[in-house]
């Protein structure tokens, strides 16, 4: 990290911030925001205890318990978009250090930057894009800017302005806080104490989970997702059976990509082909006709149970490009085998090859996935059977 000292930031008054978490404060705080990873790192250096508050050992013990439960960041900073993946406190020999590894489900934007920096600095921060620069404005009373990776840093009266290039992969800032009426906690911190390490799957979930929908809508979408996932495997098995019987996948051998949206008559007006690649579009009727021709029998024609979209498409997709096919359904929430498209909008996808990085899977791999099994195991009836039976022979 390059050092970029303020020569004019002198004579600040002490910041009286002994609040939250049993009256602890750090002398120096690092903020790092890594955009592409949906990750932020906040490090508190030289964590101290307010001398005016008794029972320092009991307070440190309570602090450690919060960190062991990964609850410190929420109580200390109350971030809106960031949650703790892991937290630790350590005895560094000369000082105590608290490390917070934070994850957000949001793509980096002005709101997430504002949330991270205003809550950590504990003051209003204004974030603007101006003349190709990403600028932060805030009151600098009581703090000292130590280092950063900005292009420029200014002070006008009490206002601090930090300026980064608009195109960057990370933001870094270190600031100091004066702590005159405080005492070390070092003797009560033994080694390093951490919250349980999260698995890669848990981290992936934190990065991709969306805010909960309205309770009734969430319940409905959860049920719809079960049906969608069952339909995904249903179609995957039909496509693989077609391949076994004909030696190729539906529409394989065409000179260009073939693309079909699978929708019923109630969904048709909401289904637009937005594929930007050069392709040949196949109607749902032609898709089912080809599938049934290759299989030598009629099949149940199944569709997304939702008629009108509410944040995601209400159609399924079949595509074949060269020798590789894809079949996709659109979901309302995150699963370990799905990929995020937007907030409350995910895609689960089958293909004739698996790629865990891009999250598409063969029928066999998805069927054997325990997370898929748990998600798709519940049998839906009633309303969903009525929807199914209404359109089961939609295209004759």
C-alpha positions as a printed NumPy array, in Angstrom:
array([[  0.   ,   0.   ,   0.   ],
       [  1.588,   3.335,  -0.936],
       [  1.882,   5.971,   1.763],
       [  0.207,   9.299,   1.048],
       [  0.491,  11.533,   4.096],
       [ -1.504,  14.673,   4.754],
       [  0.903,  17.452,   5.662],
       [ -1.929,  19.735,   6.704],
       [ -3.937,  17.378,   8.923],
       [ -2.687,  18.62 ,  12.267],
       [ -4.182,  19.61 ,  15.563],
       [ -7.35 ,  17.472,  15.483],
       [ -9.297,  17.226,  18.687],
       [ -9.729,  13.797,  20.244],
       [-12.69 ,  11.811,  18.955],
       [-14.951,  10.675,  21.742],
       [-16.118,   7.367,  20.259],
       [-16.172,   5.05 ,  23.239],
       [-19.464,   3.431,  22.426],
       [-20.835,   0.057,  21.455],
       [-19.049,  -3.193,  22.371],
       [-18.207,  -2.432,  25.988],
       [-16.393,   0.867,  25.406],
       [-13.537,  -0.235,  23.163],
       [-11.76 ,   1.853,  20.556],
       [ -8.81 ,   1.42 ,  18.2  ],
       [ -5.987,   3.858,  17.586],
       [ -5.877,   3.077,  13.882],
       [ -8.323,   1.472,  11.429],
       [ -7.73 ,   0.052,   7.957],
       [-10.53 ,  -0.191,   5.376],
       [-10.046,  -2.242,   2.221],
       [-12.834,  -2.776,  -0.315],
       [-12.125,  -5.339,  -3.081],
       [-14.833,  -4.78 ,  -5.656],
       [-14.712,  -7.886,  -7.818],
       [-14.625, -10.211,  -4.795],
       [-17.61 ,  -8.621,  -2.996],
       [-15.202,  -8.461,  -0.063],
       [-14.13 ,  -5.849,   2.469],
       [-11.504,  -6.024,   5.189],
       [-11.611,  -3.831,   8.284],
       [ -8.664,  -4.054,  10.683],
       [ -8.587,  -2.297,  14.043],
       [ -5.022,  -1.77 ,  15.304],
       [ -4.177,  -1.183,  18.965],
       [ -7.607,  -1.798,  20.437],
       [ -7.983,  -0.043,  23.79 ],
       [-10.445,   0.104,  26.68 ],
       [-11.994,   3.221,  28.219],
       [-10.284,   3.948,  31.546],
       [-13.49 ,   5.418,  32.942],
       [-15.273,   2.074,  32.594],
       [-14.478,  -0.541,  35.286],
       [-14.277,  -4.328,  34.895],
       [-11.855,  -4.342,  31.982],
       [-11.312,  -8.121,  32.102],
       [-15.042,  -8.888,  32.029],
       [-15.506,  -6.45 ,  29.162],
       [-12.651,  -8.006,  27.179],
       [-14.124, -11.465,  27.789],
       [-17.458, -10.234,  26.415],
       [-15.696,  -8.701,  23.419],
       [-13.944, -11.985,  22.689],
       [-17.253, -13.873,  22.833],
       [-18.739, -11.494,  20.264],
       [-15.772, -12.103,  17.968],
       [-15.932, -15.877,  18.432],
       [-19.571, -15.683,  17.281],
       [-18.72 , -13.326,  14.378],
       [-21.047, -10.752,  15.926],
       [-18.648,  -7.873,  16.526],
       [-18.966,  -6.11 ,  13.156],
       [-22.748,  -6.043,  13.299],
       [-22.831,  -4.572,  16.808],
       [-19.927,  -2.213,  16.25 ],
       [-20.719,  -0.851,  12.821],
       [-24.252,  -1.992,  11.825],
       [-23.417,  -2.246,   8.111],
       [-26.412,  -2.502,   5.831],
       [-24.775,  -4.447,   3.   ],
       [-21.836,  -6.216,   4.677],
       [-21.865,  -9.288,   6.937],
       [-19.   , -10.94 ,   8.778],
       [-17.555, -14.027,   7.182],
       [-14.875, -14.339,   9.849],
       [-13.63 , -12.266,  12.777],
       [-10.536, -12.51 ,  14.967],
       [ -8.743, -10.758,  17.796],
       [ -5.03 , -11.285,  18.342],
       [ -2.175, -10.342,  20.637],
       [  0.445,  -8.808,  18.345],
       [  3.054,  -8.336,  21.095],
       [  2.773,  -4.558,  21.333],
       [ -0.935,  -4.136,  20.675],
       [ -4.239,  -6.007,  20.248],
       [ -5.683,  -6.28 ,  16.739],
       [ -9.214,  -7.054,  15.532],
       [ -9.635,  -8.336,  11.973],
       [-13.012,  -8.394,  10.2  ],
       [-13.516, -10.221,   6.897],
       [-16.744,  -8.887,   5.417],
       [-18.844, -10.153,   2.507],
       [-21.592,  -8.392,   0.583],
       [-24.15 ,  -9.831,  -1.824],
       [-24.262,  -6.495,  -3.678],
       [-22.124,  -5.622,  -6.662],
       [-19.927,  -2.657,  -5.771],
       [-21.797,   0.628,  -6.216],
       [-22.128,   4.04 ,  -4.593],
       [-24.486,   2.658,  -1.938],
       [-22.114,  -0.084,  -0.789],
       [-19.149,   2.311,  -0.749],
       [-21.172,   4.798,   1.3  ],
       [-22.262,   2.05 ,   3.697],
       [-18.747,   0.715,   4.292],
       [-16.954,   4.03 ,   4.713],
       [-19.615,   6.005,   6.58 ],
       [-20.239,   3.21 ,   9.11 ],
       [-16.52 ,   2.554,   9.686],
       [-15.618,   6.239,   9.913],
       [-18.8  ,   6.778,  11.953],
       [-19.794,   9.943,  10.178],
       [-21.703,  10.927,   7.064],
       [-19.742,  10.203,   3.901],
       [-20.799,  11.602,   0.531],
       [-19.692,   9.534,  -2.48 ],
       [-19.735,  11.053,  -5.965],
       [-18.526,  10.24 ,  -9.465],
       [-17.055,  13.481, -10.791],
       [-14.936,  14.021, -13.919],
       [-13.908,  10.392, -14.064],
       [-13.021,  10.302, -10.366],
       [-14.576,   8.517,  -7.422],
       [-14.646,  11.121,  -4.667],
       [-15.42 ,  10.772,  -0.95 ],
       [-16.343,  13.826,   1.134],
       [-16.586,  13.785,   4.92 ],
       [-15.914,  15.807,   8.061],
       [-12.374,  15.128,   9.238],
       [-12.797,  16.322,  12.822],
       [-11.015,  14.06 ,  15.269],
       [ -9.238,  11.771,  12.821],
       [ -5.933,  11.688,  10.975],
       [ -5.536,  10.224,   7.491],
       [ -2.511,   7.933,   7.64 ],
       [ -2.327,   6.245,   4.229],
       [ -4.465,   5.358,   1.23 ],
       [ -4.325,   4.333,  -2.415],
       [ -5.996,   7.493,  -3.716],
       [ -4.807,   9.633,  -6.584],
       [ -5.227,  12.729,  -4.429],
       [ -6.301,  13.754,  -0.944],
       [ -7.31 ,  17.231,   0.147],
       [ -8.577,  19.112,   3.143],
       [-10.692,  22.259,   3.042],
       [-11.415,  23.576,   6.515],
       [-12.693,  20.48 ,   8.33 ],
       [-13.791,  18.691,   5.149],
       [-11.637,  15.885,   3.758],
       [-11.823,  14.929,   0.092],
       [-10.347,  11.622,  -1.09 ],
       [-10.19 ,  11.009,  -4.831],
       [ -9.732,   7.647,  -6.572],
       [ -9.832,   6.915, -10.312],
       [-13.349,   5.812, -11.274],
       [-11.958,   2.59 , -12.74 ],
       [-10.258,   0.687,  -9.945],
       [-10.35 ,  -2.744,  -8.348],
       [ -9.993,  -1.769,  -4.697],
       [-10.166,   1.16 ,  -2.286],
       [ -7.857,   1.402,   0.718],
       [ -7.759,   3.87 ,   3.576],
       [ -6.007,   3.966,   6.953],
       [ -7.042,   6.559,   9.512],
       [ -5.991,   7.234,  13.087],
       [ -8.032,   8.177,  16.145],
       [ -6.683,   9.899,  19.241],
       [ -7.263,   7.906,  22.425],
       [ -6.056,   9.808,  25.473],
       [ -8.284,   8.326,  28.155],
       [ -7.767,   4.639,  27.399],
       [ -5.824,   1.58 ,  28.528],
       [ -4.347,  -1.468,  26.824],
       [ -6.228,  -4.772,  26.748],
       [ -3.179,  -6.761,  25.688],
       [ -2.767,  -8.749,  28.914],
       [ -6.287, -10.182,  28.5  ],
       [ -5.816, -11.374,  24.911],
       [ -3.948, -14.659,  24.573],
       [ -2.683, -15.499,  21.105],
       [ -5.275, -15.337,  18.345],
       [ -8.979, -16.074,  18.843],
       [-11.195, -16.452,  15.779],
       [-14.754, -17.177,  14.789],
       [-15.288, -20.54 ,  13.021],
       [-13.888, -20.604,   9.508],
       [-16.617, -20.624,   6.864],
       [-16.534, -23.084,   4.003],
       [-16.185, -21.98 ,   0.391],
       [-19.842, -22.881,  -0.093],
       [-20.902, -20.691,   2.848],
       [-18.857, -17.784,   1.491],
       [-20.389, -18.312,  -1.94 ],
       [-23.852, -18.177,  -0.37 ],
       [-23.044, -14.913,   1.447],
       [-21.862, -13.343,  -1.796],
       [-24.887, -14.445,  -3.787],
       [-27.807, -14.358,  -1.368],
       [-30.389, -11.627,  -1.975],
       [-32.573,  -9.718,   0.479],
       [-35.698, -11.638,   1.489],
       [-38.849, -10.885,  -0.458],
       [-42.159, -10.017,   1.129],
       [-43.145, -12.989,   3.312],
       [-46.039, -14.216,   1.137],
       [-44.125, -13.615,  -2.079],
       [-41.083, -15.434,  -0.694],
       [-43.199, -18.418,   0.299],
       [-44.773, -18.55 ,  -3.159],
       [-41.413, -18.215,  -4.916],
       [-39.85 , -20.88 ,  -2.693],
       [-42.578, -23.285,  -3.797],
       [-42.223, -22.244,  -7.433],
       [-38.47 , -22.82 ,  -7.229],
       [-39.036, -26.409,  -6.109],
       [-41.212, -27.014,  -9.175],
       [-38.723, -25.263, -11.464],
       [-35.881, -27.425, -10.179],
       [-37.933, -30.579, -10.657],
       [-38.727, -29.477, -14.219],
       [-35.023, -28.835, -14.856],
       [-34.079, -32.439, -14.182],
       [-37.197, -33.694, -16.003],
       [-36.173, -31.918, -19.21 ],
       [-32.522, -32.855, -18.796],
       [-33.431, -36.531, -18.672],
       [-35.647, -36.209, -21.751],
       [-32.841, -34.493, -23.67 ],
       [-30.333, -37.189, -22.691],
       [-32.831, -39.916, -23.646],
       [-33.287, -38.198, -27.014],
       [-29.508, -38.336, -27.471],
       [-29.402, -42.058, -26.636],
       [-32.123, -42.812, -29.182],
       [-31.025, -40.538, -32.034],
       [-27.28 , -40.164, -31.5  ],
       [-27.511, -36.374, -31.2  ],
       [-29.164, -33.678, -29.125],
       [-32.266, -31.811, -30.353],
       [-31.301, -29.54 , -33.277],
       [-27.637, -30.535, -33.06 ],
       [-25.932, -30.127, -36.419],
       [-27.425, -26.753, -37.316],
       [-24.945, -24.273, -38.774],
       [-25.622, -21.719, -36.053],
       [-26.708, -21.59 , -32.463],
       [-30.282, -22.773, -31.877],
       [-32.297, -21.11 , -29.145],
       [-35.779, -21.843, -27.827],
       [-37.837, -20.186, -25.094],
       [-40.209, -22.648, -23.418],
       [-43.416, -20.865, -22.384],
       [-47.187, -21.43 , -22.383],
       [-49.918, -19.236, -23.888],
       [-50.384, -17.246, -20.664],
       [-46.67 , -16.422, -20.507],
       [-46.104, -15.697, -24.19 ],
       [-46.558, -11.914, -24.068],
       [-43.861, -11.638, -21.384],
       [-41.291, -13.711, -23.254],
       [-38.894, -11.857, -25.522],
       [-35.816, -13.26 , -27.195],
       [-32.934, -11.065, -25.98 ],
       [-30.103, -13.401, -27.001],
       [-27.435, -11.037, -28.437],
       [-25.651, -13.809, -30.369],
       [-26.482, -14.782, -33.917],
       [-28.901, -17.687, -33.626],
       [-31.871, -19.531, -35.018],
       [-34.968, -19.223, -32.845],
       [-37.161, -22.302, -32.411],
       [-40.719, -21.962, -31.118],
       [-41.88 , -24.015, -28.113],
       [-44.14 , -25.975, -30.47 ],
       [-41.191, -26.963, -32.682],
       [-39.096, -27.806, -29.64 ],
       [-41.703, -30.247, -28.308],
       [-42.388, -31.669, -31.769],
       [-38.689, -32.455, -32.248],
       [-38.341, -33.874, -28.746],
       [-41.353, -36.162, -29.165],
       [-40.265, -37.211, -32.641],
       [-36.88 , -38.345, -31.36 ],
       [-38.339, -40.052, -28.289],
       [-41.113, -41.722, -30.237],
       [-43.8  , -40.753, -27.728],
       [-45.76 , -37.877, -26.275],
       [-44.289, -36.065, -23.267],
       [-45.749, -33.87 , -20.57 ],
       [-45.161, -30.255, -21.525],
       [-44.148, -28.49 , -18.309],
       [-43.724, -24.765, -17.762],
       [-42.708, -22.309, -15.097],
       [-45.683, -22.257, -12.694],
       [-45.717, -18.451, -12.6  ],
       [-47.617, -16.646, -15.34 ],
       [-46.53 , -13.018, -14.856],
       [-42.851, -12.191, -14.177],
       [-41.852, -10.544, -10.901],
       [-38.151,  -9.896, -11.192],
       [-37.096, -12.822, -13.38 ],
       [-38.266, -14.48 , -16.636],
       [-41.183, -16.943, -16.615],
       [-39.803, -19.161, -19.372],
       [-37.281, -21.981, -19.603],
       [-34.459, -21.953, -22.153],
       [-33.092, -24.65 , -24.419],
       [-29.989, -23.796, -26.436],
       [-27.521, -25.814, -28.457],
       [-24.291, -24.343, -29.762],
       [-22.196, -26.757, -31.794],
       [-22.082, -29.991, -29.788],
       [-22.988, -28.504, -26.408],
       [-26.535, -27.963, -25.186],
       [-27.881, -25.97 , -22.242],
       [-31.232, -26.069, -20.501],
       [-31.944, -23.378, -17.904],
       [-34.65 , -22.405, -15.424],
       [-34.888, -19.119, -13.52 ],
       [-35.073, -19.084,  -9.727],
       [-35.897, -16.564,  -7.019],
       [-33.159, -17.399,  -4.522],
       [-29.646, -18.73 ,  -4.258],
       [-28.712, -22.393,  -4.274],
       [-25.148, -23.69 ,  -4.27 ],
       [-25.654, -25.021,  -7.816],
       [-27.202, -21.799,  -9.184],
       [-25.585, -18.607, -10.426],
       [-26.695, -15.093,  -9.639],
       [-28.025, -12.914, -12.438],
       [-29.51 , -10.098, -10.36 ],
       [-31.099,  -9.503,  -6.965],
       [-33.604, -12.341,  -6.312],
       [-32.855, -13.718,  -9.768],
       [-30.74 , -16.855, -10.272],
       [-30.255, -19.421, -12.997],
       [-29.863, -23.194, -12.662],
       [-28.524, -24.838, -15.774],
       [-27.886, -28.278, -17.259],
       [-25.52 , -29.202, -20.055],
       [-23.82 , -32.292, -21.48 ],
       [-20.624, -31.271, -19.632],
       [-20.176, -29.912, -16.119],
       [-18.349, -26.732, -15.187],
       [-18.537, -25.87 , -11.485],
       [-16.921, -22.455, -12.013],
       [-19.666, -21.334, -14.389],
       [-22.238, -23.481, -12.601],
       [-23.732, -25.712, -15.238],
       [-23.928, -29.432, -14.683],
       [-24.695, -32.737, -16.341],
       [-27.908, -34.516, -15.415],
       [-25.938, -37.09 , -13.42 ],
       [-23.939, -34.508, -11.489],
       [-26.992, -32.434, -10.602],
       [-29.086, -35.454,  -9.688],
       [-26.35 , -36.641,  -7.303],
       [-25.856, -33.226,  -5.722],
       [-27.152, -33.422,  -2.151],
       [-28.054, -29.737,  -2.109],
       [-30.153, -30.255,  -5.213],
       [-31.758, -33.338,  -3.704],
       [-32.672, -31.41 ,  -0.553],
       [-34.045, -28.479,  -2.554],
       [-36.116, -30.486,  -5.036],
       [-37.309, -33.379,  -2.887],
       [-40.633, -31.957,  -1.681],
       [-43.626, -32.95 ,  -3.772],
       [-45.921, -30.084,  -4.69 ],
       [-49.627, -30.566,  -5.35 ],
       [-52.85 , -28.573,  -5.305],
       [-52.304, -25.251,  -7.073],
       [-49.211, -26.536,  -8.883],
       [-50.967, -29.639, -10.178],
       [-53.769, -27.462, -11.523],
       [-51.244, -25.288, -13.343],
       [-49.424, -28.329, -14.67 ],
       [-52.565, -30.081, -15.95 ],
       [-53.887, -26.94 , -17.619],
       [-50.905, -26.789, -19.983],
       [-49.648, -30.36 , -20.16 ],
       [-50.561, -30.651, -23.892],
       [-50.176, -26.965, -24.718],
       [-48.674, -27.602, -28.155],
       [-50.227, -30.33 , -30.294]])
